[in-house]
């Protein structure tokens, strides 16, 4: 790119060349008159010379003059010189050339850049633009570090039931939960009930969903159970039995261990493992899901979801391996229990279990981390219609769904 000063010097050269060209024309006119040109023709030639007009035909620009044109305005100035009409004054031609040379050269955008510019013009000037993978993280290491530092915890587990009132009654009377809140969405034809052992802002809870007119669901073989930690397993089992609940495993030590456990079923057939763990701050403590490749699942929840592998236990006698994943110590926080049964790589998930909700400080960055580590984002980050809570939904390699919820928006939802 030439500077304006450089352009001016070159234009002066053009002007000098033009003056020389006019001088040559005068000399030719004088010579023609000396060779017998009529006085009238000579007067015409001299008049044309005095007015700086080309006498009979378009001016020709020499190759030297063309090379002297500045690159910044080269094509426009060259065309102006080469194609000028015989009727155009030389002074006007010079001024036009100077103006063309000093005109800023237009910026030529590629087709993609033109489209981006059009989108930018269409966006409001103060509109917040979500971070992209390239903008948010320079590398996978940086993305992994951010996921580990993000403020995350398990918020609630969502599943569908056929009779909401019946299930709420069982959970409150038999399992000792409290009904925390209930919301009906008639335009979408469903109702939610949130139950747990403490407030939602500090405890892991269940979110029951009742869809109008649907009274039965298929739980499938992939879902395992929920875990509840209590002071006395035998006492809770007797209460459940007295209320008409179904006990599928009597209280006793876990196989190969000392922890006392029992299994019961709720009215919809969901299994609950009752564990003896006195004084726990988080009674609703587990969600167990079966996976087809345990190492793959562990890697995904560690890297894409920022969880920690709390412990892993193999039981070759019964041909299964379990891994406990979570955001804090198992005795103080709810955890995700992944179970791999030897040789089983795929499960029927049914249509009853829905998802786990996880809190995050940034749903946009969370979605990008998931994508960087090979996860599937099934709902791009953004606000939910009606309540404006920002979420993003993902699937793990086995197809289990998790929903990340903005921490600030979730807190506002509870107000």
N, C-alpha and C positions, 0 to 999 in steps of 0.2 A: 504494500500500500504506500503510495507517494504522499508526502506531506503537501500542504497548501503552498508553502514556499517553493518547493521543487516544481510544483505544477505551474506556478506563476512564471518561473524562469523559462520553462519549456514553452509556455504560451508567448512570451516575448520573442523567443526564437521563431515561432510560427509567424508572428507579426512582421519580423524582419524579413522572413522569406517572402511574405506577401508584398512588402514594399519593393523588394528586389524584383519581384515578378512584374509589378506595375512599371518600374523603371525600364525594364526590358521592353514592355509594350510601347512606352513613349519613344524609345529609340527606334523600334520597328516602324512606328508611325512616321517619324521624321525621315527615315530612309525611304519609305514608300513615297513620301511627298517629293523627295529629291529625284526620284526615278520617273517623274512625270505624272504623279497622282494629281488629279484635278484639285483645284483650290477648295471646291465644295467638300470633296471627300476628306481632304486634310483637316478642314474645320470640324467636320463631324468626329474624326478620330481624336482631335485635340479636346473637343468638348467632352467626349466620353472619358478621356484621361483625366480632365479636371474634376469631373464628378465621380471619379473612382468606379466607373461602370465598365464591365467587360464590353468591348466594342461589338463583337459579332457572335461569339460562341462561348460555351461554358468554360470556366477556368479549369485548367488541369493542375492537379497537385502532384508535385514530384514525390518520388519514393523517399527522399531525404526528409521532406516535410512530414510525410506520414509517420516516419519513424520517430520524429520529434514530438508527436502527440503524447501526452501523459497517459499511462496505463489506467489511472483511476477513471478517466473519462474517455479513454481511447476510442471506443467504438462510436459513441455519440458524436465526438468532435470530428472524427475522420469522415463520418457520413455527412456532417454539416459542410465540411470543406469540399468533398468530392462531388456532392450532388447539388450544390448551390445553383440556383437559377441565374442566367445571365443578367436578369433584371435586379438582382439583390446587390445592394451597395457593399463594397469591400469592408467599410467601417462597420456596418451592421453585421456582416459575416464574422468579423473579428470579435465583436461583443458577444455574439451568440456562442462562439467557440469558448470564450472565457467563462460565460455563464454555465455552459454544459460541463466544463471541466471542474468548476467549483461546486457543482451539484453533488450532494452526498450519494454515494453508490448504493442502490437498493440492496437490502439483505435478502438473499434467496433462501427460502426455507424448503427443506425436504417435505415430501408428502406427509410423513409421520409427524414432523415438527409442526406443519400447518394444522394438522388435526388437533395436536395438543394445544396449540395456541387458541384454536376455536373453542375447545373445552374450557380453557382457562377464562376466556371472555364470558362464557356462559355461566360460570360459577360466581356466586356472590363474593365480593371482595373479602369478607371476613369469615367465609365458610371454613370450618375446620376440616382439614384433609387427613384421613387416617394414614398412619404410618404403613409403609410397604416393607417387604422383606429386605429389599436393598437399603432402604433408608433407615430402618429400625436396627438392623444388626449387620455388622461387617463380616461375621463368620458364625459358624455353628457353635463355636466355643463361647462367643459372646452371648448368643441366644440362650444357650444352656445355663450360663451364669446368671442371666436375668431371670430365667424361670425359677432357679433355685432361690433367688433373693426376693422374688415376688411374695406378697402377703397372701398366702393361700390356706384354705381349710375346707373340709367337706361340710357343705351346708345342709343338704337334705337329699333323700333318695325318693324318687318318684315312681309310683306304680298304680295300676288301675284295679278298681274293685267293682263288683256288681251291685252291692247294696251299701251305700255310704253310711247310713245310720247304724246298720248292723255291725259294720266293721269298727266304727268309732266306739260303739258300746263295748265291743270285745277288747279293744286296746285300752280303754280307760278302766274297765272293771277287772279284766284279767291280767293285763300286762302292766298296769299301773301308770300308764301315760296320761298326759293332760291334753285336752283340746286347746290348742294355742290360738288358732284362728280358722275362719272358714270363709270362702268367697264363692259366689255363684256368678257365672258368666252366661246368662241366658242367650245372648246373641250367638255365642259359640256352642251352646248346648252342653255345658259341662260344669261341674262343681268341684272345688278343691277343699280339702280339710288338712290342716297341719297339726300333727300331734308329736309329742316328745316328752322328755324328762326335765326340760328347762327351757328358758327363752331361746328363740331362734338366733339371736345375735351372738350367742356363746355356746350353743349346743347343736349337735347333729340331730335332725328330726326326720320324720316321714311326711311325705306329701301324697295323700291319697287323691286319686282322680276318679270321679264318677262321670261317665258319659251318658247323657240322657238315653234311656231305653236299652242300654247294653247291660245285661245282668250276668254275663259269664265270659271268662277269658281263658286262653290257653297259656299256662305258665311256661311250658316247654321244659327241655332237659338242661339247658345252659344255665339258668338261674339256680343258685344253690340255696342260700338262706340269709336271714338277717341274724345278727348276734345281739343279745341283751345280757349285760353283766349285772348280777344281783348279789346280795349278801348271802341268801339261802336258796339254793336251787330247789330243794325238796319242798319247801314251803310254797314257792310260787307254783310248782307243778300241781300241788294239791288244790290250790285256789283255782287254777285253770280247769282242772278236772271237775271241781264242784260247780263251776259255771257252765259246764257242758262242752268245754274245749276238748280238742283231740290231742292226746299225748302219743307221740310216735316213738319215743325212746325214753325209758325211765331214767331217773337220776343215777349217775355213777361216774367213775373215773374215765377219762378219755382213753382210748386204746393206746397203750404205750406211754401213758403219762399219768399225772396225779390230779389234774384239774377236773373237778366234778362238772358234768354237763348233762343236759337233757334236751330233747327236741319236742316241739309242739307245732300244731298247725292252726292258722287263723281260719275264719269262715270261708275265705276264698281259696284256701289251699296253700298259701305261702308258709314256708317253714321258718321257725325261729329257733335258734340255738340258745339255750339258757345256760350261761356260764357263771360259775361261782367265783366272784372277784369282789370281795368286800371293800367298801369305801371308794369305789371308782367315781371320778368326776364326770364320766361320759358313759352312762348306762347303755345307750344305743351305740354299740361299739364296732359292728362289723357289717359288711355287705360281701357275700361270697358269690363269685362268678366263676364259671368253668371256661378254660381257654384251651386251644389246640396246640399252642407252642409257648411254653412257659418263659423261656429265655427271651423270645421275641416280645412277649407281653411286658416282661419286666423292663426291658430296654425302652419300650415305648413310654411306659408310665414314668420312668426315671427322666428321660430326656425331653419328651414332648409335654409331659404334664408336671414335671418338676417334683415328683414324689421321691421318697427314699425307700430303698429296700430295707425293711426293719428286721426281717428274719426269713429264713427259707428252711423248710423241713421236708425231707424225703422219707417216705414210708414204703419201702419195697415190698414189705409183707402184704400190704393191701394195694399195692401198685398205684400210688398217687404221690404227688409232690405239691406242697402249698408254699406260697410266697405272700408275705404280709407287706403291703405297700401303704404309705401314708405320709402325712405332713408333720408328724411328731410322734413321741413315744406311744407305743401300743396301749399302755396302761392308763393313758390320760387323753387319748384322742381316738376318734373313729378311724377305722382302717378299711382298706379294700383287700379282701382275701382272694387271691387268684389260685385256682386249683387245676392241676393237670393230671388227668387220668391216663395211665400208660396206654399208648396206641390210639387214643381217641383224638382226632384232629379237628372235628367239627361237631357243632351242637345245634339242635333246633331251639331257637330262642323264644318261640311263641309270640304272643302279642300282649302279655300282661305287664311284665317288667318294662319300665321306660328308660330311666337314666339316673345318674348321680349329678348333683349340682355342686360346683366348686367355686369358691370366691376367688377373685383376682383383682389386682389394681388396674389392669389394662387389658380389655378383651381384644383389642386390635393387635397388640404385640403377642398376646397369647395365641391367636389364630396363626400368626406368622411363624411362631416357634413350632407349632404343630405341623405346619406345612414343610418347614425346613427339615423336620425329622420324619417325613414320610407319612404323616397322619392325614386323614381325610376331614376337611371342614365341610360339614353339611349345611350349616347356616353361617353365612358370613357375619362378622361382628357388626352390631348396630342395635338401636333401641327397639324394644318390643312395642307393637301397636297398643295404644291405650294407656300403658303405665310408664312408658319411656325408659324402662330398665334395660341397660345395654347387656347383651349376651352374645355368645358364639357357641355353636354346637359342633362336636367332633365325634368321630368314630375311631375306636382302637382297631388293631389289626384283625380282631375276631368279630368286629361289628358291634361291640358294646358302646353305647352312647354316653357321653358326658357333656354337660352344659356348664360353661364358665360364665359367672355372673359378676358384673362390676360391683365391687365392695361398697362404694359410696351409694350407688343406686339401690342396692339391696337394703342398706341401712335406712334410706329414705322410705322404702316400701314398707318397712316395719313401723314407721312412726305413726 
